[in-house]
Amino acid sequence: MVKARKIVLVRHFQGPPRTEDFRIEEEDLPPVKEGQILGEAVYFSVDPFQKGHTAMHKVGDTFYGAQVARIVESRAPGFPVGRHVVAYWGWRDRTVADVGSGRPEPPLYVTPPRLVPHLGDLPLSLSLGVLGMPGNSAYFPLLDICKPTPGEVVAVTGAAGAVGSVVGQIARIKGCTVIGFAGSDAKVKWLKEDLGFHHAFNYKKTDVSTALKQAAPDGVDVYFDNVGGDISTAVMSNMRYRGRIVVIGAISQYNDLEHQKLVNLPFTFLAQQLRLEGCSVARYHDRWEEGISQLTKWVRESKIKYRETVTKGFENTPRAFIGMLRGENFGKAVVKL
Ligand SMILES: NC(=O)c1ccc[n+]([C@@H]2O[C@H](COP(=O)([O-])OP(=O)(O)OC[C@H]3O[C@@H](n4cnc5c(N)ncnc54)[C@H](OP(=O)(O)O)[C@@H]3O)[C@@H](O)[C@H]2O)c1
């Protein structure tokens, strides 16, 4: 009998997650049936959305999330042993699952396992980062919703994270002036010196509005919002005429989703005739490969650089998750099993 280890939720989070909120358990796996595969996890993804998702799960459930797994047994055509899949199986090291199951609509974003394309010499973990969900979360909302044009000013918050670091680089490729906000001086240095951001600021030390008035005296054309809260209000107050805002995340609010304020929209929304749209990447399910193949091309051409913060060891997954929420990651946070 094949055994699996899984990390389950011991209790719902009270504020920021803590290691005591998780427990490791073991289970026996069933035999692989027709249409199913047995996958062994190689990398786990730790993502901000998992924090809010927990509310939809019961205590005792496997903690929900994405992983890259190697197929070790297969009774599913098109999923040969030795290939890898990205699957939303949660934090478990072995899984028997159908290849056809899934539900790619919100609120539960559960796509069926996707075969990882042949990546050549690129790391497999990128399929959880720049060449996976976070990469597409940058690519589609920026290009399809905000449609930046050369010479425009693009501002992004959460700029040194998995999504934000890709947003800024795509905007730079498109000929825009890029302004990033991140939570440490080391991140700011990385954005400016390695990723080619034109301006970057540590939002913990700098007044966002003052920084924008210096870096973009005529205002911001496109705001890619990863964080919400006061930083976003400040950026939205500094938009240019007919500016576009896409709200992808609100990580500054995730510790208390029940008591959020709906603040007055800055007067600039009317004066500057701004457009604001929220977006889940699940919307682009049908165009998934389009984003991944363009991002892969840019990575291979070194037009997009990536960085990963890799935590080693299955049992350290909750710690990696908690660290990412606190801002310990540069680029994509993953766990290597
Ligand atoms: N809508 C979608 O389909 C979709 C898809 C993917 C991601 N997202 C959202 O996009 C955002 C970025 O996700 P990601 O995967 O790229 O995560 P990430 O940026 O790699 O990691 C999270 C980062 O958030 C920052 N942060 C934490 N608390 C903050 C606060 N109070 N204020 C400002 N920044 C804070 C930290 O960086 P600092 O050091 O800079 O503070 C941390 O490193 C998240 O809000 C996530 O939920 C949405």
PDBQT file of the ligand as one rigid body, heavy atoms in Angstrom, charges set to zero:
ROOT
HETATM    1  N1  LIG A 401      -6.482  37.596  -8.920  1.00  0.00    +0.000 N 
HETATM    2  C1  LIG A 401      -5.719  36.540  -9.196  1.00  0.00    +0.000 C 
HETATM    3  O1  LIG A 401      -6.054  35.690 -10.025  1.00  0.00    +0.000 OA
HETATM    4  C2  LIG A 401      -4.402  36.419  -8.496  1.00  0.00    +0.000 A 
HETATM    5  C3  LIG A 401      -3.440  35.486  -8.917  1.00  0.00    +0.000 A 
HETATM    6  C4  LIG A 401      -2.207  35.464  -8.266  1.00  0.00    +0.000 A 
HETATM    7  C5  LIG A 401      -1.959  36.345  -7.212  1.00  0.00    +0.000 A 
HETATM    8  N2  LIG A 401      -2.927  37.199  -6.829  1.00  0.00    +0.000 N 
HETATM    9  C6  LIG A 401      -2.688  38.194  -5.763  1.00  0.00    +0.000 C 
HETATM   10  O2  LIG A 401      -1.593  38.986  -6.187  1.00  0.00    +0.000 OA
HETATM   11  C7  LIG A 401      -0.857  39.414  -5.057  1.00  0.00    +0.000 C 
HETATM   12  C8  LIG A 401       0.603  38.999  -5.231  1.00  0.00    +0.000 C 
HETATM   13  O3  LIG A 401       0.670  37.577  -5.223  1.00  0.00    +0.000 OA
HETATM   14  P1  LIG A 401       2.077  36.844  -5.386  1.00  0.00    +0.000 P 
HETATM   15  O4  LIG A 401       1.814  35.408  -5.583  1.00  0.00    +0.000 OA
HETATM   16  O5  LIG A 401       2.889  37.580  -6.371  1.00  0.00    +0.000 OA
HETATM   17  O6  LIG A 401       2.710  37.046  -3.928  1.00  0.00    +0.000 OA
HETATM   18  P2  LIG A 401       4.127  37.658  -3.603  1.00  0.00    +0.000 P 
HETATM   19  O7  LIG A 401       4.079  39.106  -3.978  1.00  0.00    +0.000 OA
HETATM   20  O8  LIG A 401       5.192  36.802  -4.180  1.00  0.00    +0.000 OA
HETATM   21  O9  LIG A 401       4.220  37.507  -2.019  1.00  0.00    +0.000 OA
HETATM   22  C9  LIG A 401       3.439  38.263  -1.183  1.00  0.00    +0.000 C 
HETATM   23  C10 LIG A 401       4.105  39.631  -0.902  1.00  0.00    +0.000 C 
HETATM   24  O10 LIG A 401       3.125  40.527  -0.417  1.00  0.00    +0.000 OA
HETATM   25  C11 LIG A 401       3.781  41.581   0.244  1.00  0.00    +0.000 C 
HETATM   26  N3  LIG A 401       2.985  42.008   1.396  1.00  0.00    +0.000 N 
HETATM   27  C12 LIG A 401       2.667  41.291   2.503  1.00  0.00    +0.000 A 
HETATM   28  N4  LIG A 401       1.916  42.047   3.337  1.00  0.00    +0.000 NA
HETATM   29  C13 LIG A 401       1.775  43.259   2.742  1.00  0.00    +0.000 A 
HETATM   30  C14 LIG A 401       1.113  44.470   3.109  1.00  0.00    +0.000 A 
HETATM   31  N5  LIG A 401       0.438  44.591   4.259  1.00  0.00    +0.000 N 
HETATM   32  N6  LIG A 401       1.191  45.510   2.254  1.00  0.00    +0.000 NA
HETATM   33  C15 LIG A 401       1.861  45.421   1.093  1.00  0.00    +0.000 A 
HETATM   34  N7  LIG A 401       2.515  44.301   0.677  1.00  0.00    +0.000 NA
HETATM   35  C16 LIG A 401       2.461  43.234   1.508  1.00  0.00    +0.000 A 
HETATM   36  C17 LIG A 401       5.138  41.052   0.689  1.00  0.00    +0.000 C 
HETATM   37  O11 LIG A 401       6.151  41.787  -0.001  1.00  0.00    +0.000 OA
HETATM   38  P3  LIG A 401       6.751  43.157   0.572  1.00  0.00    +0.000 P 
HETATM   39  O12 LIG A 401       8.067  42.825   1.191  1.00  0.00    +0.000 OA
HETATM   40  O13 LIG A 401       6.866  44.010  -0.636  1.00  0.00    +0.000 OA
HETATM   41  O14 LIG A 401       5.775  43.697   1.580  1.00  0.00    +0.000 OA
HETATM   42  C18 LIG A 401       5.148  39.598   0.193  1.00  0.00    +0.000 C 
HETATM   43  O15 LIG A 401       6.401  39.191  -0.277  1.00  0.00    +0.000 OA
HETATM   44  C19 LIG A 401      -1.543  38.819  -3.843  1.00  0.00    +0.000 C 
HETATM   45  O16 LIG A 401      -2.413  39.770  -3.291  1.00  0.00    +0.000 OA
HETATM   46  C20 LIG A 401      -2.299  37.641  -4.411  1.00  0.00    +0.000 C 
HETATM   47  O17 LIG A 401      -3.411  37.292  -3.633  1.00  0.00    +0.000 OA
HETATM   48  C21 LIG A 401      -4.138  37.245  -7.435  1.00  0.00    +0.000 A 
ENDROOT
TORSDOF 0
